[in-house]
Amino acid sequence: MYKVVDLIEDKHTTVEATLNEWVAKGYEPFQVIRRATYSWRLIFRRADEANVGSVADGN
């Protein structure tokens, strides 16, 4: 499952703090897009779903 967060950065809200908040909720950053000065779109996916479909190399 993906979660999209539109963020306008200011002195109380930073990209780093928002990333840490969502990681604590069990999501991992999937894509970070700078839209304009102080405006970001952060896309997260559930950390437990991140490895679904991964191929193990057997080593």
Buried (B, 14 or more C-beta within 10 A) or exposed (E): EEEEBEBEBEEEEEBEEBBEEBEEEEBBBBEBEEEEEEEBEBBBBBEEEEEEEEEEEEE
